[in-house]
């Protein structure tokens, strides 16, 4: 399903739906953050995706990580809640989503990171390595918050 992300773009289409989304911050023992390079647009991002009907949001987070990376995780906390109406995603079927995204902290409890159909690459990155990666501005904000220690969850 081709899509286009808009952020603070006056030419963006108006949202016609609100969509619950999850992202997941997973750090290794060295403090590096797990990122995926999305197969659909080539951007680097936190693993995540849409919550399904009948699913708890933390279960959606664990499912999305497993589907995109091969890792099994346990959700341990919340990085933040992201609801900026200036960020919409337009799909070729006419849907334009404003996301309500919960970004979680999680720890790995099993599996091995591997590329998938949704993630062309899966790897851990130190904070200083991020400037070289192609990351959407909305995702970059979430990633920056993942590296912020001992802060209350972001709400915005």
Backbone as ProteinMPNN parsed JSONL, in Angstrom:
{"seq_chain_A": "XXXXXXXXXXXXXXXXXXXXXXXXXXXXXXXXXXXXXXXXXXXXXXXXXXXXXXXXXXXXXXXXXXXXXXXXXXXXXXXXXXXXXXXXXXXXXXXXXXXXXXXXXXXXXXXXXXXXXXXXXXXXXXXXXXXXXXXXXXXXXXXXXXXXXXXXXXXX", "coords_chain_A": {"N_chain_A": [[0.851, -1.183, 0.0], [1.128, 1.878, -1.164], [2.274, 4.974, 0.25], [2.263, 8.347, 1.549], [3.99, 10.495, 3.616], [3.287, 13.374, 5.499], [4.374, 16.33, 7.073], [3.834, 19.16, 8.843], [3.056, 20.464, 6.487], [1.553, 22.658, 4.362], [0.171, 21.857, 2.103], [-0.714, 19.339, 2.586], [-3.072, 16.644, 2.553], [-6.284, 16.638, 4.202], [-6.819, 14.908, 7.259], [-8.793, 11.939, 7.44], [-9.257, 9.926, 9.137], [-8.483, 8.499, 12.328], [-5.784, 6.814, 13.675], [-4.614, 4.184, 15.693], [-1.283, 3.62, 16.583], [1.829, 1.925, 17.128], [5.185, 2.277, 18.288], [8.439, 0.989, 19.02], [11.045, 1.103, 21.319], [14.089, -0.388, 21.602], [16.878, -1.196, 23.345], [20.301, -2.21, 23.277], [22.861, -3.913, 25.262], [24.962, -2.14, 25.133], [23.714, 0.249, 24.957], [22.826, 1.062, 22.518], [20.329, 1.746, 19.993], [17.724, -0.158, 18.518], [16.998, -0.115, 15.133], [15.033, -0.153, 12.134], [15.344, -0.389, 8.572], [12.971, 0.688, 6.547], [11.208, -1.236, 4.169], [9.41, -0.177, 2.343], [9.807, 2.632, 1.948], [12.455, 3.235, 2.459], [13.281, 4.708, 4.632], [14.807, 4.989, 7.872], [13.672, 3.708, 10.967], [11.963, 3.277, 14.128], [10.918, 0.004, 15.106], [7.507, -0.903, 14.448], [3.921, -0.302, 14.071], [0.491, -0.574, 12.969], [-2.128, -0.927, 15.37], [-4.222, -3.713, 15.894], [-7.767, -4.461, 15.714], [-9.307, -5.795, 18.632], [-7.005, -6.239, 20.025], [-4.624, -5.723, 22.602], [-2.748, -2.763, 23.306], [-0.03, -2.98, 24.102], [0.43, -5.59, 23.352], [0.208, -5.325, 20.615], [2.514, -3.853, 20.138], [4.543, -5.745, 20.783], [3.931, -7.725, 18.869], [4.33, -6.351, 16.415], [7.103, -5.822, 16.561], [8.103, -8.452, 16.515], [7.155, -9.291, 13.97], [8.542, -7.525, 12.283], [11.258, -7.718, 12.937], [11.997, -10.2, 13.967], [12.491, -10.506, 16.636], [11.512, -11.254, 20.0], [9.824, -9.452, 22.449], [9.465, -7.814, 25.664], [7.33, -5.422, 26.853], [8.285, -2.577, 28.68], [7.896, 0.029, 29.479], [6.931, 3.478, 28.784], [7.887, 5.624, 26.214], [6.686, 7.84, 25.008], [3.725, 9.693, 23.95], [2.352, 10.438, 20.888], [0.689, 12.723, 18.967], [0.44, 14.654, 16.982], [-1.427, 16.732, 14.936], [-0.395, 17.851, 12.675], [1.003, 15.956, 11.372], [0.334, 13.692, 8.971], [-0.569, 10.695, 7.235], [-0.965, 9.713, 3.99], [-2.685, 7.386, 2.024], [-2.872, 5.35, -0.975], [-5.459, 4.493, -1.318], [-7.162, 6.502, -0.586], [-7.455, 6.909, 2.11], [-6.493, 8.977, 4.808], [-4.493, 9.223, 7.397], [-4.405, 10.506, 10.662], [-2.125, 9.953, 13.094], [-2.244, 8.353, 16.27], [0.133, 7.725, 18.257], [1.742, 5.471, 20.376], [4.77, 5.216, 21.881], [6.853, 2.773, 23.011], [9.134, 1.519, 25.553], [11.106, -1.444, 25.478], [12.338, -4.735, 26.26], [14.456, -7.311, 24.991], [13.448, -10.657, 24.835], [13.825, -12.936, 23.455], [14.726, -14.542, 20.311], [16.387, -13.527, 17.204], [17.776, -10.686, 15.664], [16.702, -9.907, 12.364], [16.394, -9.223, 8.832], [13.208, -8.563, 7.218], [10.175, -8.844, 5.243], [9.056, -6.357, 5.656], [11.115, -4.889, 6.737], [14.028, -3.997, 5.449], [16.569, -3.839, 6.492], [17.947, -4.461, 9.716], [19.245, -3.243, 12.631], [21.396, -2.225, 15.366], [22.02, 1.076, 16.607], [24.198, 3.635, 17.736], [23.653, 6.758, 19.395], [25.169, 8.853, 18.263], [25.529, 7.983, 15.67], [23.246, 8.445, 14.253], [22.85, 10.77, 12.703], [23.733, 10.294, 10.142], [21.809, 8.752, 8.981], [18.86, 8.275, 6.962], [16.069, 9.575, 8.158], [12.706, 10.161, 8.913], [11.426, 13.369, 9.93], [9.444, 13.304, 12.005], [9.767, 10.747, 13.095], [12.405, 10.996, 13.884], [12.217, 12.712, 16.094], [10.917, 11.029, 17.936], [12.877, 9.055, 18.206], [14.966, 10.572, 19.321], [13.817, 11.072, 21.817], [13.89, 8.491, 22.826], [16.492, 8.187, 23.645], [16.641, 9.804, 25.818], [17.204, 9.806, 29.118], [15.654, 8.904, 32.234], [13.391, 10.616, 32.196], [10.057, 11.925, 32.326], [7.336, 10.401, 30.434], [6.974, 11.616, 27.074], [4.415, 13.797, 26.005], [2.499, 14.76, 23.434]], "CA_chain_A": [[0.0, 0.0, 0.0], [1.946, 3.094, -1.209], [1.857, 6.007, 1.174], [3.048, 9.583, 1.592], [3.956, 11.138, 4.924], [3.334, 14.831, 5.491], [4.569, 16.938, 8.379], [3.811, 20.627, 8.772], [2.987, 20.781, 5.063], [0.254, 23.277, 4.097], [-0.48, 21.175, 0.992], [-1.09, 17.98, 2.991], [-4.514, 16.393, 2.584], [-6.883, 16.606, 5.542], [-7.027, 13.568, 7.81], [-10.174, 11.456, 7.471], [-9.338, 8.864, 10.134], [-7.516, 8.509, 13.428], [-5.273, 5.461, 13.694], [-3.689, 3.843, 16.771], [-0.014, 3.103, 16.079], [2.852, 1.693, 18.134], [6.611, 2.196, 17.987], [9.087, 0.314, 20.137], [12.461, 1.398, 21.548], [14.8, -1.539, 22.151], [18.295, -0.865, 23.482], [21.162, -3.347, 23.614], [23.664, -3.707, 26.468], [25.836, -0.986, 24.907], [22.885, 1.449, 24.914], [22.428, 1.384, 21.143], [18.9, 1.609, 19.721], [17.393, -0.974, 17.352], [16.25, 0.554, 14.069], [14.808, -0.891, 10.892], [15.228, 0.406, 7.336], [11.69, 0.264, 5.992], [11.259, -1.723, 2.792], [8.53, 0.576, 1.446], [10.273, 3.978, 1.601], [13.883, 3.359, 2.701], [13.579, 5.467, 5.842], [15.109, 4.28, 9.103], [12.603, 3.953, 11.934], [11.735, 2.309, 15.196], [9.92, -0.984, 14.705], [6.157, -0.56, 14.883], [2.866, -0.351, 13.076], [-0.891, -0.376, 13.383], [-2.781, -1.801, 16.333], [-5.365, -4.414, 15.311], [-8.97, -4.592, 16.546], [-9.271, -6.942, 19.518], [-5.639, -6.409, 20.511], [-4.122, -4.748, 23.57], [-1.722, -1.964, 22.636], [1.293, -3.551, 24.372], [0.525, -6.794, 22.52], [0.48, -4.838, 19.255], [3.934, -3.489, 20.101], [5.334, -6.981, 20.725], [3.664, -8.379, 17.579], [4.996, -5.602, 15.343], [8.547, -6.066, 16.655], [8.336, -9.829, 16.054], [6.941, -9.344, 12.52], [9.503, -6.711, 11.534], [12.66, -7.942, 13.296], [12.255, -11.554, 14.453], [12.732, -10.483, 18.08], [10.4, -11.275, 20.948], [10.116, -8.431, 23.45], [8.562, -7.513, 26.765], [7.174, -3.975, 27.016], [8.707, -2.209, 30.034], [7.567, 1.413, 29.809], [6.461, 4.347, 27.7], [8.722, 6.752, 25.804], [5.818, 8.984, 24.827], [2.47, 9.654, 23.2], [2.558, 11.378, 19.775], [-0.622, 12.931, 18.339], [0.509, 15.919, 16.258], [-2.28, 16.739, 13.753], [0.381, 18.319, 11.52], [1.587, 14.773, 10.746], [-0.657, 12.783, 8.408], [-0.088, 9.74, 6.25], [-1.972, 9.503, 2.941], [-2.553, 6.115, 1.314], [-3.424, 5.418, -2.324], [-6.888, 4.159, -1.314], [-7.907, 7.677, -0.149], [-7.357, 7.089, 3.565], [-5.481, 9.902, 5.298], [-4.479, 8.954, 8.829], [-3.684, 11.182, 11.729], [-1.751, 8.866, 13.996], [-2.129, 8.447, 17.721], [1.204, 6.749, 18.414], [2.361, 5.232, 21.668], [6.113, 4.67, 21.728], [7.18, 1.997, 24.205], [10.419, 0.886, 25.828], [10.959, -2.887, 25.602], [13.563, -5.525, 26.333], [14.43, -8.537, 24.202], [13.329, -11.893, 25.614], [14.107, -14.065, 22.576], [14.854, -14.288, 18.88], [17.598, -12.943, 16.637], [17.375, -9.674, 14.675], [16.855, -10.319, 10.962], [15.536, -8.495, 7.889], [11.921, -9.17, 6.887], [9.531, -8.176, 4.107], [8.788, -4.962, 6.025], [12.352, -4.25, 7.177], [15.139, -4.43, 4.607], [17.726, -3.944, 7.382], [17.667, -4.381, 11.147], [20.526, -3.132, 13.312], [21.487, -1.307, 16.501], [22.786, 2.282, 16.33], [24.492, 4.582, 18.808], [23.044, 8.064, 19.142], [26.016, 9.677, 17.38], [25.467, 7.446, 14.307], [21.936, 8.713, 13.663], [22.842, 11.89, 11.757], [24.009, 9.794, 8.792], [20.692, 7.932, 8.5], [17.653, 8.913, 6.419], [15.01, 9.386, 9.143], [11.642, 11.164, 8.812], [11.493, 14.271, 11.094], [8.556, 12.852, 13.085], [10.426, 9.6, 13.715], [13.633, 11.473, 14.528], [11.818, 13.214, 17.406], [10.676, 9.861, 18.793], [14.177, 8.429, 18.465], [15.665, 11.432, 20.281], [13.212, 10.827, 23.13], [14.314, 7.169, 23.291], [17.81, 8.327, 24.259], [16.523, 10.672, 26.981], [17.107, 8.961, 30.309], [15.035, 9.382, 33.474], [12.444, 11.683, 31.926], [8.682, 11.432, 32.203], [6.964, 10.199, 29.028], [6.606, 12.781, 26.25], [3.012, 13.827, 25.593], [2.341, 15.865, 22.515]], "C_chain_A": [[0.894, 1.242, 0.0], [1.364, 4.18, -0.309], [2.747, 7.223, 1.021], [2.869, 10.195, 2.966], [4.091, 12.641, 4.753], [3.539, 15.31, 6.92], [4.716, 18.441, 8.207], [3.841, 21.112, 7.326], [1.613, 21.386, 4.775], [-0.511, 22.623, 2.953], [-0.9, 19.745, 1.333], [-2.603, 17.82, 2.935], [-5.008, 16.354, 4.03], [-7.07, 15.161, 5.991], [-8.51, 13.209, 7.754], [-10.335, 10.257, 8.398], [-8.244, 9.058, 11.172], [-7.091, 7.067, 13.647], [-4.349, 5.23, 14.878], [-2.458, 3.111, 16.22], [0.925, 2.887, 17.26], [4.232, 1.813, 17.508], [7.277, 1.618, 19.22], [10.578, 0.636, 20.152], [13.1, 0.221, 22.262], [16.278, -1.177, 22.165], [19.083, -2.134, 23.802], [21.99, -2.996, 24.849], [24.609, -2.516, 26.349], [25.043, 0.326, 24.84], [22.456, 1.871, 23.521], [20.955, 1.049, 20.938], [18.678, 0.784, 18.461], [16.55, -0.165, 16.376], [16.08, -0.396, 12.896], [14.88, 0.099, 9.728], [14.014, -0.149, 6.618], [11.841, -0.139, 4.529], [10.46, -0.842, 1.842], [9.081, 1.94, 1.049], [11.753, 4.216, 1.883], [14.263, 4.176, 3.92], [13.929, 4.516, 6.99], [14.082, 4.678, 10.149], [12.699, 2.965, 13.085], [10.784, 1.249, 14.667], [8.536, -0.551, 15.201], [5.162, -0.663, 13.751], [1.504, -0.178, 13.706], [-1.323, -1.394, 14.435], [-3.985, -2.427, 15.644], [-6.559, -4.399, 16.269], [-8.859, -5.863, 17.378], [-7.922, -7.179, 20.165], [-5.339, -5.345, 21.574], [-2.936, -4.025, 22.943], [-0.311, -2.494, 22.894], [1.507, -4.841, 23.571], [0.79, -6.422, 21.065], [1.955, -4.482, 19.113], [4.805, -4.738, 19.962], [5.152, -7.687, 19.385], [4.407, -7.683, 16.454], [6.506, -5.809, 15.368], [8.877, -7.455, 16.119], [8.211, -9.916, 14.527], [8.059, -8.639, 11.751], [10.961, -7.07, 11.791], [12.998, -9.373, 13.684], [12.507, -11.628, 15.943], [11.433, -10.593, 18.865], [10.772, -10.312, 22.07], [9.064, -8.403, 24.542], [8.526, -5.994, 26.906], [7.455, -3.626, 28.476], [8.338, -0.786, 30.435], [7.145, 2.184, 28.586], [7.468, 5.472, 27.468], [7.854, 7.989, 25.686], [4.579, 8.674, 24.021], [2.531, 10.777, 22.172], [1.262, 11.511, 18.977], [-0.671, 14.194, 17.493], [-0.365, 15.885, 15.005], [-1.578, 17.279, 12.504], [1.11, 17.167, 10.826], [0.456, 13.859, 10.284], [0.03, 11.861, 7.404], [-1.221, 9.458, 5.281], [-1.66, 8.205, 2.205], [-3.253, 6.211, -0.03], [-4.894, 5.036, -2.396], [-7.763, 5.325, -0.829], [-7.91, 7.899, 1.349], [-6.231, 8.065, 3.88], [-5.534, 9.814, 6.826], [-3.765, 10.049, 9.605], [-3.382, 10.081, 12.73], [-1.857, 9.29, 15.45], [-1.133, 7.349, 18.07], [1.674, 6.684, 19.852], [3.712, 4.581, 21.381], [6.523, 4.041, 23.062], [8.676, 1.736, 24.327], [10.151, -0.608, 25.926], [12.333, -3.534, 25.718], [13.373, -6.817, 25.546], [14.369, -9.739, 25.141], [13.578, -13.129, 24.743], [14.252, -13.631, 21.134], [16.195, -13.683, 18.512], [17.178, -11.902, 15.613], [17.68, -10.125, 13.25], [15.99, -9.428, 10.077], [14.259, -9.286, 7.605], [11.368, -8.463, 5.652], [9.296, -6.692, 4.395], [10.049, -4.187, 6.367], [13.527, -4.797, 6.379], [16.422, -4.615, 5.412], [17.257, -3.78, 8.815], [19.015, -4.316, 11.849], [20.427, -2.14, 14.467], [22.396, -0.135, 16.142], [22.981, 3.104, 17.591], [23.919, 5.941, 18.415], [23.856, 8.9, 18.158], [26.017, 9.174, 15.935], [24.206, 7.878, 13.557], [21.944, 9.815, 12.613], [23.062, 11.427, 10.32], [22.84, 9.024, 8.186], [19.538, 8.786, 7.989], [16.488, 8.574, 7.345], [13.993, 10.51, 8.98], [11.678, 12.046, 10.064], [10.609, 13.839, 12.271], [9.192, 11.682, 13.823], [11.694, 10.035, 14.438], [13.331, 12.011, 15.927], [11.611, 12.052, 18.375], [11.991, 9.193, 19.175], [14.979, 9.256, 19.462], [15.123, 11.204, 21.686], [13.618, 9.462, 23.686], [15.662, 7.232, 24.009], [17.786, 9.23, 25.499], [16.26, 9.8, 28.209], [16.365, 9.672, 31.428], [14.126, 10.597, 33.281], [11.03, 11.111, 31.939], [8.335, 11.231, 30.728], [6.593, 11.511, 28.341], [5.122, 12.677, 25.924], [2.834, 15.028, 24.686], [1.749, 15.462, 21.2]], "O_chain_A": [[1.38, 1.634, 1.061], [0.151, 4.292, -0.132], [3.834, 7.152, 0.448], [1.746, 10.392, 3.43], [4.905, 13.119, 3.963], [2.956, 14.768, 7.859], [5.612, 18.92, 7.512], [4.561, 22.051, 6.988], [0.602, 20.701, 4.928], [-1.722, 22.813, 2.839], [-1.387, 19.02, 0.467], [-3.337, 18.761, 3.236], [-4.245, 16.074, 4.954], [-7.435, 14.298, 5.193], [-9.374, 14.054, 7.987], [-11.4, 9.642, 8.451], [-7.222, 9.697, 10.919], [-7.939, 6.187, 13.79], [-3.396, 5.986, 15.068], [-2.576, 2.124, 15.495], [0.83, 3.581, 18.273], [4.421, 1.49, 16.335], [6.758, 1.735, 20.33], [11.279, 0.47, 19.154], [12.713, -0.13, 23.377], [16.863, -0.886, 21.121], [18.597, -3.018, 24.508], [21.84, -1.913, 25.415], [25.013, -1.945, 27.361], [25.631, 1.396, 24.684], [21.805, 2.901, 23.348], [20.402, 0.184, 21.618], [19.353, 0.99, 17.452], [15.52, 0.398, 16.745], [16.874, -1.316, 12.694], [14.525, 1.269, 9.871], [14.012, -1.285, 6.144], [12.518, 0.535, 3.753], [10.789, -0.759, 0.659], [8.853, 2.379, -0.078], [12.265, 5.293, 1.577], [15.448, 4.324, 4.217], [13.42, 3.398, 7.07], [13.668, 5.835, 10.217], [13.413, 1.964, 13.022], [9.918, 1.562, 13.85], [8.415, 0.09, 16.245], [5.495, -1.053, 12.632], [1.378, 0.302, 14.833], [-0.934, -2.561, 14.393], [-4.692, -1.754, 14.895], [-6.384, -4.333, 17.485], [-8.378, -6.888, 16.895], [-7.713, -8.216, 20.794], [-5.764, -4.197, 21.444], [-2.203, -4.605, 22.142], [0.526, -2.461, 21.992], [2.627, -5.146, 23.162], [1.515, -7.127, 20.363], [2.573, -4.774, 18.089], [5.701, -4.781, 19.119], [6.121, -8.197, 18.823], [5.044, -8.337, 15.629], [7.127, -5.956, 14.315], [9.827, -7.616, 15.353], [9.046, -10.533, 13.866], [8.473, -9.104, 10.689], [11.822, -6.767, 10.965], [14.175, -9.731, 13.728], [12.719, -12.719, 16.471], [10.392, -10.088, 18.446], [11.891, -10.346, 22.582], [7.945, -8.89, 24.38], [9.566, -5.355, 27.062], [6.947, -4.273, 29.391], [8.453, -0.426, 31.607], [7.015, 1.631, 27.494], [7.851, 6.18, 28.399], [8.209, 9.057, 26.184], [4.398, 7.578, 23.49], [2.737, 11.937, 22.53], [0.789, 10.542, 18.383], [-1.751, 14.755, 17.308], [-0.094, 15.101, 14.095], [-2.112, 17.174, 11.4], [1.763, 17.377, 9.804], [-0.29, 13.319, 11.101], [1.056, 12.198, 6.814], [-2.301, 9.022, 5.681], [-0.519, 7.957, 1.813], [-4.129, 7.055, -0.215], [-5.524, 5.232, -3.435], [-8.974, 5.161, -0.675], [-8.322, 8.96, 1.818], [-5.151, 7.992, 3.294], [-6.487, 10.268, 7.458], [-2.662, 10.465, 9.249], [-4.282, 9.36, 13.162], [-1.591, 10.439, 15.804], [-1.504, 6.179, 18.17], [1.969, 7.707, 20.47], [3.792, 3.541, 20.728], [6.534, 4.702, 24.101], [9.398, 1.732, 23.329], [9.091, -1.014, 26.402], [13.348, -2.957, 25.328], [12.265, -7.345, 25.453], [15.126, -9.833, 26.106], [13.544, -14.252, 25.246], [13.939, -12.494, 20.779], [17.02, -13.37, 19.37], [16.321, -12.178, 14.773], [18.756, -10.649, 12.961], [14.958, -8.93, 10.526], [14.229, -10.51, 7.732], [12.022, -7.588, 5.086], [9.332, -5.867, 3.483], [10.058, -2.958, 6.297], [13.97, -5.924, 6.605], [17.263, -5.444, 5.066], [16.3, -3.057, 9.094], [19.841, -5.215, 11.693], [19.503, -1.329, 14.535], [23.409, -0.309, 15.466], [22.069, 3.255, 18.404], [23.729, 6.226, 17.233], [23.285, 9.585, 17.31], [26.474, 9.896, 15.049], [24.117, 7.689, 12.344], [21.109, 9.794, 11.708], [22.627, 12.094, 9.381], [22.873, 8.679, 7.004], [19.27, 9.87, 8.506], [15.977, 7.454, 7.335], [14.367, 11.681, 8.915], [11.932, 11.538, 11.157], [11.007, 14.0, 13.425], [9.158, 11.635, 15.053], [12.02, 9.496, 15.495], [14.113, 11.788, 16.852], [12.084, 12.097, 19.511], [12.192, 8.813, 20.328], [15.609, 8.695, 20.359], [15.894, 11.148, 22.645], [13.683, 9.295, 24.904], [15.936, 6.413, 24.886], [18.813, 9.397, 26.158], [15.224, 9.144, 28.314], [16.438, 10.894, 31.555], [14.104, 11.5, 34.118], [10.827, 9.945, 31.602], [8.971, 11.828, 29.861], [5.983, 12.395, 28.942], [4.627, 11.597, 25.604], [2.998, 16.172, 25.111], [1.56, 16.306, 20.324]]}, "name": "protein", "num_of_chains": 1, "seq": "XXXXXXXXXXXXXXXXXXXXXXXXXXXXXXXXXXXXXXXXXXXXXXXXXXXXXXXXXXXXXXXXXXXXXXXXXXXXXXXXXXXXXXXXXXXXXXXXXXXXXXXXXXXXXXXXXXXXXXXXXXXXXXXXXXXXXXXXXXXXXXXXXXXXXXXXXXXX"}
